[in-house]
Amino acid sequence: MHEAAITEGLVRTLLTEAARHQISSIKQVTVKVGQLKAVEPHALKFCFEMFVEGTIAENAKLIIVHLTPIAICQQCSTKFEVPKFHFRCPQCDSNELKLQQGEELFIESFDV
């Protein structure tokens, strides 16, 4: 379960930023997760609740925004959503793609 390591890093970053801005309570955290990260949402939420226990984010709600993989074909410049790990251009069938979105994992915002 790599969600534990991922969540530990997210919570560490969250608490560091909160301390830097002298925030005493966090009510909600929004995280953006690219689908190619293969993060299981239920496991992420479970780990989040575990790691925030006893912190200023203990009762915070975790919002997970899923980012669909988007690629640009290097042959014909078509921009498209990558369907179910099918990494071929729907226009020209090339596999020379540049991924624009789908591998991210970051805290977008948190509400106090």
N, CA, C and O atoms as a GROMACS GRO file, in nm:
protein
  448
    1MET      N    1   0.086  -0.119   0.000
    1MET     CA    2   0.000   0.000   0.000
    1MET      C    3   0.090   0.124   0.000
    1MET      O    4   0.138   0.166   0.105
    2HIS      N    5   0.112   0.182  -0.117
    2HIS     CA    6   0.195   0.301  -0.126
    2HIS      C    7   0.121   0.426  -0.081
    2HIS      O    8   0.182   0.533  -0.066
    3GLU      N    9  -0.009   0.415  -0.058
    3GLU     CA   10  -0.088   0.529  -0.012
    3GLU      C   11  -0.039   0.580   0.123
    3GLU      O   12  -0.047   0.700   0.150
    4ALA      N   13   0.011   0.491   0.209
    4ALA     CA   14   0.060   0.533   0.341
    4ALA      C   15   0.179   0.628   0.326
    4ALA      O   16   0.183   0.733   0.390
    5ALA      N   17   0.275   0.593   0.243
    5ALA     CA   18   0.391   0.679   0.222
    5ALA      C   19   0.352   0.810   0.156
    5ALA      O   20   0.401   0.917   0.193
    6ILE      N   21   0.263   0.802   0.059
    6ILE     CA   22   0.215   0.922  -0.009
    6ILE      C   23   0.145   1.015   0.089
    6ILE      O   24   0.170   1.135   0.092
    7THR      N   25   0.056   0.958   0.169
    7THR     CA   26  -0.022   1.038   0.263
    7THR      C   27   0.066   1.097   0.371
    7THR      O   28   0.045   1.211   0.413
    8GLU      N   29   0.164   1.022   0.417
    8GLU     CA   30   0.256   1.075   0.518
    8GLU      C   31   0.325   1.201   0.465
    8GLU      O   32   0.338   1.300   0.538
    9GLY      N   33   0.370   1.198   0.341
    9GLY     CA   34   0.433   1.315   0.280
    9GLY      C   35   0.336   1.431   0.263
    9GLY      O   36   0.373   1.546   0.288
   10LEU      N   37   0.213   1.402   0.221
   10LEU     CA   38   0.113   1.507   0.206
   10LEU      C   39   0.082   1.575   0.339
   10LEU      O   40   0.076   1.698   0.348
   11VAL      N   41   0.064   1.494   0.443
   11VAL     CA   42   0.032   1.550   0.575
   11VAL      C   43   0.150   1.629   0.630
   11VAL      O   44   0.132   1.735   0.690
   12ARG      N   45   0.271   1.580   0.610
   12ARG     CA   46   0.390   1.654   0.654
   12ARG      C   47   0.396   1.791   0.585
   12ARG      O   48   0.421   1.892   0.651
   13THR      N   49   0.372   1.794   0.456
   13THR     CA   50   0.370   1.921   0.381
   13THR      C   51   0.259   2.012   0.430
   13THR      O   52   0.279   2.131   0.449
   14LEU      N   53   0.141   1.956   0.450
   14LEU     CA   54   0.026   2.032   0.497
   14LEU      C   55   0.055   2.097   0.632
   14LEU      O   56   0.030   2.216   0.649
   15LEU      N   57   0.108   2.022   0.726
   15LEU     CA   58   0.135   2.075   0.859
   15LEU      C   59   0.249   2.176   0.858
   15LEU      O   60   0.247   2.272   0.935
   16THR      N   61   0.346   2.155   0.773
   16THR     CA   62   0.457   2.251   0.760
   16THR      C   63   0.405   2.385   0.708
   16THR      O   64   0.440   2.490   0.761
   17GLU      N   65   0.322   2.380   0.605
   17GLU     CA   66   0.265   2.504   0.550
   17GLU      C   67   0.173   2.572   0.650
   17GLU      O   68   0.173   2.695   0.661
   18ALA      N   69   0.095   2.495   0.722
   18ALA     CA   70   0.005   2.552   0.823
   18ALA      C   71   0.086   2.622   0.932
   18ALA      O   72   0.050   2.732   0.974
   19ALA      N   73   0.193   2.560   0.977
   19ALA     CA   74   0.278   2.621   1.080
   19ALA      C   75   0.344   2.748   1.028
   19ALA      O   76   0.355   2.848   1.100
   20ARG      N   77   0.387   2.744   0.904
   20ARG     CA   78   0.452   2.861   0.844
   20ARG      C   79   0.358   2.981   0.838
   20ARG      O   80   0.402   3.096   0.847
   21HIS      N   81   0.229   2.955   0.823
   21HIS     CA   82   0.130   3.062   0.815
   21HIS      C   83   0.053   3.081   0.946
   21HIS      O   84  -0.048   3.151   0.951
   22GLN      N   85   0.103   3.017   1.052
   22GLN     CA   86   0.045   3.027   1.186
   22GLN      C   87  -0.104   2.992   1.188
   22GLN      O   88  -0.185   3.061   1.250
   23ILE      N   89  -0.138   2.884   1.122
   23ILE     CA   90  -0.276   2.836   1.117
   23ILE      C   91  -0.296   2.737   1.232
   23ILE      O   92  -0.212   2.650   1.255
   24SER      N   93  -0.408   2.751   1.302
   24SER     CA   94  -0.431   2.667   1.419
   24SER      C   95  -0.533   2.555   1.396
   24SER      O   96  -0.547   2.467   1.480
   25SER      N   97  -0.604   2.558   1.284
   25SER     CA   98  -0.704   2.455   1.257
   25SER      C   99  -0.726   2.444   1.106
   25SER      O  100  -0.736   2.544   1.035
   26ILE      N  101  -0.735   2.322   1.059
   26ILE     CA  102  -0.762   2.296   0.917
   26ILE      C  103  -0.892   2.218   0.908
   26ILE      O  104  -0.908   2.114   0.973
   27LYS      N  105  -0.985   2.269   0.827
   27LYS     CA  106  -1.118   2.207   0.816
   27LYS      C  107  -1.133   2.117   0.694
   27LYS      O  108  -1.207   2.019   0.697
   28GLN      N  109  -1.062   2.152   0.586
   28GLN     CA  110  -1.077   2.074   0.463
   28GLN      C  111  -0.947   2.081   0.383
   28GLN      O  112  -0.881   2.184   0.380
   29VAL      N  113  -0.913   1.970   0.320
   29VAL     CA  114  -0.793   1.962   0.237
   29VAL      C  115  -0.835   1.906   0.101
   29VAL      O  116  -0.901   1.803   0.093
   30THR      N  117  -0.796   1.976  -0.006
   30THR     CA  118  -0.825   1.929  -0.142
   30THR      C  119  -0.695   1.883  -0.205
   30THR      O  120  -0.597   1.957  -0.213
   31VAL      N  121  -0.696   1.759  -0.250
   31VAL     CA  122  -0.579   1.697  -0.312
   31VAL      C  123  -0.614   1.659  -0.455
   31VAL      O  124  -0.720   1.602  -0.480
   32LYS      N  125  -0.525   1.691  -0.549
   32LYS     CA  126  -0.544   1.649  -0.688
   32LYS      C  127  -0.454   1.528  -0.714
   32LYS      O  128  -0.335   1.529  -0.683
   33VAL      N  129  -0.515   1.425  -0.771
   33VAL     CA  130  -0.444   1.299  -0.794
   33VAL      C  131  -0.466   1.254  -0.938
   33VAL      O  132  -0.579   1.231  -0.981
   34GLY      N  133  -0.357   1.243  -1.012
   34GLY     CA  134  -0.364   1.189  -1.148
   34GLY      C  135  -0.397   1.041  -1.145
   34GLY      O  136  -0.346   0.967  -1.060
   35GLN      N  137  -0.482   0.998  -1.236
   35GLN     CA  138  -0.523   0.857  -1.238
   35GLN      C  139  -0.407   0.762  -1.262
   35GLN      O  140  -0.413   0.646  -1.222
   36LEU      N  141  -0.301   0.809  -1.326
   36LEU     CA  142  -0.186   0.722  -1.352
   36LEU      C  143  -0.103   0.697  -1.226
   36LEU      O  144  -0.013   0.614  -1.229
   37LYS      N  145  -0.131   0.768  -1.118
   37LYS     CA  146  -0.062   0.744  -0.991
   37LYS      C  147  -0.110   0.615  -0.926
   37LYS      O  148  -0.045   0.564  -0.834
   38ALA      N  149  -0.222   0.563  -0.973
   38ALA     CA  150  -0.279   0.438  -0.921
   38ALA      C  151  -0.300   0.444  -0.770
   38ALA      O  152  -0.267   0.350  -0.697
   39VAL      N  153  -0.355   0.556  -0.724
   39VAL     CA  154  -0.384   0.573  -0.582
   39VAL      C  155  -0.529   0.532  -0.558
   39VAL      O  156  -0.620   0.577  -0.626
   40GLU      N  157  -0.548   0.447  -0.461
   40GLU     CA  158  -0.681   0.399  -0.423
   40GLU      C  159  -0.742   0.502  -0.328
   40GLU      O  160  -0.691   0.520  -0.217
   41PRO      N  161  -0.852   0.569  -0.368
   41PRO     CA  162  -0.911   0.677  -0.287
   41PRO      C  163  -0.947   0.637  -0.144
   41PRO      O  164  -0.924   0.715  -0.051
   42HIS      N  165  -1.004   0.519  -0.125
   42HIS     CA  166  -1.042   0.477   0.010
   42HIS      C  167  -0.919   0.459   0.099
   42HIS      O  168  -0.921   0.496   0.216
   43ALA      N  169  -0.814   0.404   0.043
   43ALA     CA  170  -0.690   0.386   0.119
   43ALA      C  171  -0.628   0.522   0.152
   43ALA      O  172  -0.575   0.541   0.261
   44LEU      N  173  -0.633   0.615   0.056
   44LEU     CA  174  -0.580   0.749   0.080
   44LEU      C  175  -0.655   0.818   0.194
   44LEU      O  176  -0.594   0.880   0.281
   45LYS      N  177  -0.787   0.808   0.192
   45LYS     CA  178  -0.868   0.869   0.299
   45LYS      C  179  -0.841   0.803   0.434
   45LYS      O  180  -0.830   0.871   0.536
   46PHE      N  181  -0.830   0.671   0.434
   46PHE     CA  182  -0.800   0.599   0.558
   46PHE      C  183  -0.666   0.644   0.615
   46PHE      O  184  -0.655   0.674   0.734
   47CYS      N  185  -0.565   0.648   0.530
   47CYS     CA  186  -0.432   0.689   0.575
   47CYS      C  187  -0.431   0.835   0.619
   47CYS      O  188  -0.363   0.870   0.716
   48PHE      N  189  -0.506   0.919   0.550
   48PHE     CA  190  -0.514   1.060   0.587
   48PHE      C  191  -0.568   1.073   0.730
   48PHE      O  192  -0.512   1.144   0.812
   49GLU      N  193  -0.677   1.003   0.757
   49GLU     CA  194  -0.736   1.008   0.892
   49GLU      C  195  -0.637   0.959   0.997
   49GLU      O  196  -0.633   1.012   1.108
   50MET      N  197  -0.559   0.859   0.963
   50MET     CA  198  -0.461   0.805   1.056
   50MET      C  199  -0.348   0.905   1.083
   50MET      O  200  -0.309   0.925   1.198
   51PHE      N  201  -0.296   0.968   0.978
   51PHE     CA  202  -0.182   1.058   0.994
   51PHE      C  203  -0.218   1.195   1.052
   51PHE      O  204  -0.132   1.262   1.110
   52VAL      N  205  -0.344   1.238   1.037
   52VAL     CA  206  -0.381   1.369   1.093
   52VAL      C  207  -0.430   1.359   1.237
   52VAL      O  208  -0.453   1.461   1.303
   53GLU      N  209  -0.446   1.237   1.287
   53GLU     CA  210  -0.492   1.219   1.424
   53GLU      C  211  -0.398   1.290   1.522
   53GLU      O  212  -0.277   1.272   1.519
   54GLY      N  213  -0.458   1.373   1.608
   54GLY     CA  214  -0.381   1.447   1.708
   54GLY      C  215  -0.315   1.573   1.655
   54GLY      O  216  -0.235   1.634   1.726
   55THR      N  217  -0.346   1.612   1.531
   55THR     CA  218  -0.288   1.734   1.473
   55THR      C  219  -0.397   1.839   1.453
   55THR      O  220  -0.514   1.815   1.483
   56ILE      N  221  -0.359   1.955   1.403
   56ILE     CA  222  -0.456   2.062   1.376
   56ILE      C  223  -0.550   2.027   1.261
   56ILE      O  224  -0.648   2.098   1.237
   57ALA      N  225  -0.521   1.920   1.191
   57ALA     CA  226  -0.606   1.876   1.080
   57ALA      C  227  -0.688   1.751   1.116
   57ALA      O  228  -0.743   1.685   1.028
   58GLU      N  229  -0.695   1.720   1.244
   58GLU     CA  230  -0.758   1.595   1.288
   58GLU      C  231  -0.900   1.576   1.235
   58GLU      O  232  -0.937   1.465   1.198
   59ASN      N  233  -0.979   1.680   1.232
   59ASN     CA  234  -1.118   1.668   1.186
   59ASN      C  235  -1.139   1.718   1.043
   59ASN      O  236  -1.252   1.739   1.000
   60ALA      N  237  -1.030   1.736   0.971
   60ALA     CA  238  -1.040   1.790   0.835
   60ALA      C  239  -1.101   1.687   0.739
   60ALA      O  240  -1.077   1.567   0.750
   61LYS      N  241  -1.180   1.739   0.648
   61LYS     CA  242  -1.238   1.656   0.542
   61LYS      C  243  -1.139   1.653   0.425
   61LYS      O  244  -1.087   1.757   0.385
   62LEU      N  245  -1.114   1.536   0.371
   62LEU     CA  246  -1.025   1.521   0.257
   62LEU      C  247  -1.107   1.511   0.129
   62LEU      O  248  -1.191   1.421   0.114
   63ILE      N  249  -1.084   1.604   0.037
   63ILE     CA  250  -1.148   1.604  -0.094
   63ILE      C  251  -1.043   1.558  -0.196
   63ILE      O  252  -0.935   1.615  -0.204
   64ILE      N  253  -1.077   1.455  -0.272
   64ILE     CA  254  -0.985   1.404  -0.374
   64ILE      C  255  -1.041   1.437  -0.511
   64ILE      O  256  -1.153   1.396  -0.545
   65VAL      N  257  -0.964   1.512  -0.589
   65VAL     CA  258  -1.002   1.546  -0.726
   65VAL      C  259  -0.918   1.458  -0.819
   65VAL      O  260  -0.795   1.464  -0.817
   66HIS      N  261  -0.985   1.377  -0.898
   66HIS     CA  262  -0.916   1.286  -0.990
   66HIS      C  263  -0.887   1.356  -1.122
   66HIS      O  264  -0.975   1.420  -1.181
   67LEU      N  265  -0.763   1.344  -1.168
   67LEU     CA  266  -0.722   1.406  -1.294
   67LEU      C  267  -0.708   1.299  -1.402
   67LEU      O  268  -0.627   1.207  -1.390
   68THR      N  269  -0.787   1.313  -1.505
   68THR     CA  270  -0.784   1.220  -1.618
   68THR      C  271  -0.654   1.239  -1.697
   68THR      O  272  -0.611   1.353  -1.717
   69PRO      N  273  -0.592   1.131  -1.742
   69PRO     CA  274  -0.472   1.145  -1.824
   69PRO      C  275  -0.504   1.216  -1.956
   69PRO      O  276  -0.598   1.180  -2.026
   70ILE      N  277  -0.424   1.317  -1.988
   70ILE     CA  278  -0.436   1.390  -2.114
   70ILE      C  279  -0.299   1.389  -2.181
   70ILE      O  280  -0.197   1.415  -2.117
   71ALA      N  281  -0.299   1.360  -2.311
   71ALA     CA  282  -0.174   1.354  -2.386
   71ALA      C  283  -0.184   1.437  -2.514
   71ALA      O  284  -0.294   1.468  -2.562
   72ILE      N  285  -0.067   1.472  -2.568
   72ILE     CA  286  -0.057   1.539  -2.698
   72ILE      C  287   0.028   1.450  -2.787
   72ILE      O  288   0.138   1.409  -2.750
   73CYS      N  289  -0.024   1.421  -2.904
   73CYS     CA  290   0.048   1.340  -3.001
   73CYS      C  291   0.163   1.422  -3.059
   73CYS      O  292   0.144   1.536  -3.101
   74GLN      N  293   0.282   1.364  -3.060
   74GLN     CA  294   0.399   1.433  -3.113
   74GLN      C  295   0.404   1.429  -3.266
   74GLN      O  296   0.484   1.499  -3.328
   75GLN      N  297   0.319   1.346  -3.327
   75GLN     CA  298   0.315   1.336  -3.473
   75GLN      C  299   0.215   1.434  -3.535
   75GLN      O  300   0.248   1.504  -3.631
   76CYS      N  301   0.092   1.438  -3.481
   76CYS     CA  302  -0.013   1.519  -3.544
   76CYS      C  303  -0.068   1.630  -3.453
   76CYS      O  304  -0.158   1.704  -3.493
   77SER      N  305  -0.013   1.642  -3.332
   77SER     CA  306  -0.050   1.747  -3.236
   77SER      C  307  -0.192   1.736  -3.180
   77SER      O  308  -0.244   1.832  -3.124
   78THR      N  309  -0.255   1.622  -3.194
   78THR     CA  310  -0.387   1.601  -3.136
   78THR      C  311  -0.376   1.591  -2.985
   78THR      O  312  -0.291   1.519  -2.932
   79LYS      N  313  -0.462   1.665  -2.916
   79LYS     CA  314  -0.468   1.659  -2.770
   79LYS      C  315  -0.591   1.576  -2.734
   79LYS      O  316  -0.700   1.600  -2.786
   80PHE      N  317  -0.574   1.478  -2.644
   80PHE     CA  318  -0.685   1.388  -2.614
   80PHE      C  319  -0.672   1.328  -2.474
   80PHE      O  320  -0.564   1.322  -2.416
   81GLU      N  321  -0.787   1.283  -2.422
   81GLU     CA  322  -0.788   1.207  -2.297
   81GLU      C  323  -0.744   1.065  -2.329
   81GLU      O  324  -0.790   1.005  -2.426
   82VAL      N  325  -0.657   1.012  -2.247
   82VAL     CA  326  -0.607   0.877  -2.267
   82VAL      C  327  -0.707   0.778  -2.206
   82VAL      O  328  -0.726   0.776  -2.084
   83PRO      N  329  -0.772   0.697  -2.290
   83PRO     CA  330  -0.872   0.604  -2.237
   83PRO      C  331  -0.809   0.474  -2.186
   83PRO      O  332  -0.740   0.404  -2.260
   84LYS      N  333  -0.832   0.444  -2.062
   84LYS     CA  334  -0.793   0.314  -2.001
   84LYS      C  335  -0.655   0.265  -2.044
   84LYS      O  336  -0.640   0.153  -2.092
   85PHE      N  337  -0.554   0.348  -2.026
   85PHE     CA  338  -0.415   0.312  -2.052
   85PHE      C  339  -0.389   0.273  -2.198
   85PHE      O  340  -0.298   0.195  -2.226
   86HIS      N  341  -0.469   0.328  -2.289
   86HIS     CA  342  -0.448   0.304  -2.432
   86HIS      C  343  -0.367   0.422  -2.486
   86HIS      O  344  -0.423   0.522  -2.531
   87PHE      N  345  -0.236   0.409  -2.481
   87PHE     CA  346  -0.146   0.518  -2.515
   87PHE      C  347  -0.114   0.522  -2.665
   87PHE      O  348   0.000   0.505  -2.706
   88ARG      N  349  -0.220   0.546  -2.744
   88ARG     CA  350  -0.205   0.565  -2.888
   88ARG      C  351  -0.295   0.679  -2.928
   88ARG      O  352  -0.405   0.695  -2.875
   89CYS      N  353  -0.249   0.759  -3.022
   89CYS     CA  354  -0.327   0.872  -3.070
   89CYS      C  355  -0.453   0.823  -3.143
   89CYS      O  356  -0.444   0.736  -3.229
   90PRO      N  357  -0.569   0.877  -3.108
   90PRO     CA  358  -0.692   0.835  -3.175
   90PRO      C  359  -0.700   0.887  -3.319
   90PRO      O  360  -0.781   0.838  -3.398
   91GLN      N  361  -0.618   0.986  -3.352
   91GLN     CA  362  -0.620   1.046  -3.486
   91GLN      C  363  -0.529   0.973  -3.584
   91GLN      O  364  -0.571   0.937  -3.694
   92CYS      N  365  -0.402   0.951  -3.542
   92CYS     CA  366  -0.305   0.893  -3.636
   92CYS      C  367  -0.246   0.760  -3.589
   92CYS      O  368  -0.165   0.700  -3.660
   93ASP      N  369  -0.286   0.713  -3.472
   93ASP     CA  370  -0.243   0.586  -3.414
   93ASP      C  371  -0.096   0.584  -3.371
   93ASP      O  372  -0.041   0.476  -3.347
   94SER      N  373  -0.034   0.699  -3.360
   94SER     CA  374   0.104   0.705  -3.314
   94SER      C  375   0.111   0.677  -3.164
   94SER      O  376   0.016   0.704  -3.090
   95ASN      N  377   0.224   0.622  -3.122
   95ASN     CA  378   0.245   0.604  -2.978
   95ASN      C  379   0.348   0.705  -2.925
   95ASN      O  380   0.394   0.693  -2.812
   96GLU      N  381   0.383   0.804  -3.006
   96GLU     CA  382   0.474   0.910  -2.965
   96GLU      C  383   0.392   1.021  -2.901
   96GLU      O  384   0.349   1.115  -2.967
   97LEU      N  385   0.372   1.008  -2.772
   97LEU     CA  386   0.284   1.099  -2.699
   97LEU      C  387   0.360   1.171  -2.590
   97LEU      O  388   0.458   1.120  -2.535
   98LYS      N  389   0.314   1.290  -2.560
   98LYS     CA  390   0.366   1.365  -2.445
   98LYS      C  391   0.250   1.381  -2.347
   98LYS      O  392   0.148   1.441  -2.379
   99LEU      N  393   0.269   1.328  -2.228
   99LEU     CA  394   0.165   1.335  -2.127
   99LEU      C  395   0.157   1.476  -2.069
   99LEU      O  396   0.258   1.532  -2.026
  100GLN      N  397   0.037   1.533  -2.069
  100GLN     CA  398   0.014   1.668  -2.017
  100GLN      C  399  -0.045   1.665  -1.876
  100GLN      O  400  -0.024   1.757  -1.797
  101GLN      N  401  -0.117   1.559  -1.844
  101GLN     CA  402  -0.185   1.549  -1.716
  101GLN      C  403  -0.209   1.402  -1.685
  101GLN      O  404  -0.228   1.320  -1.775
  102GLY      N  405  -0.208   1.369  -1.556
  102GLY     CA  406  -0.243   1.234  -1.516
  102GLY      C  407  -0.148   1.170  -1.417
  102GLY      O  408  -0.179   1.067  -1.358
  103GLU      N  409  -0.030   1.231  -1.398
  103GLU     CA  410   0.069   1.176  -1.306
  103GLU      C  411   0.087   1.262  -1.181
  103GLU      O  412   0.174   1.234  -1.098
  104GLU      N  413   0.006   1.367  -1.167
  104GLU     CA  414   0.023   1.460  -1.056
  104GLU      C  415  -0.029   1.401  -0.925
  104GLU      O  416  -0.111   1.309  -0.923
  105LEU      N  417   0.021   1.457  -0.818
  105LEU     CA  418  -0.032   1.430  -0.685
  105LEU      C  419   0.013   1.546  -0.597
  105LEU      O  420   0.131   1.557  -0.562
  106PHE      N  421  -0.081   1.634  -0.563
  106PHE     CA  422  -0.044   1.751  -0.484
  106PHE      C  423  -0.162   1.807  -0.407
  106PHE      O  424  -0.278   1.780  -0.439
  107ILE      N  425  -0.130   1.885  -0.304
  107ILE     CA  426  -0.232   1.956  -0.228
  107ILE      C  427  -0.269   2.080  -0.308
  107ILE      O  428  -0.185   2.166  -0.332
  108GLU      N  429  -0.394   2.088  -0.348
  108GLU     CA  430  -0.440   2.206  -0.422
  108GLU      C  431  -0.470   2.320  -0.326
  108GLU      O  432  -0.433   2.435  -0.352
  109SER      N  433  -0.536   2.288  -0.215
  109SER     CA  434  -0.572   2.392  -0.119
  109SER      C  435  -0.612   2.330   0.014
  109SER      O  436  -0.637   2.210   0.023
  110PHE      N  437  -0.616   2.414   0.116
  110PHE     CA  438  -0.675   2.371   0.243
  110PHE      C  439  -0.750   2.489   0.303
  110PHE      O  440  -0.707   2.604   0.293
  111ASP      N  441  -0.862   2.456   0.366
  111ASP     CA  442  -0.948   2.558   0.426
  111ASP      C  443  -0.930   2.556   0.577
  111ASP      O  444  -0.919   2.451   0.639
  112VAL      N  445  -0.929   2.676   0.633
  112VAL     CA  446  -0.910   2.690   0.778
  112VAL      C  447  -1.038   2.735   0.846
  112VAL      O  448  -1.040   2.752   0.968
   0.00000   0.00000   0.00000
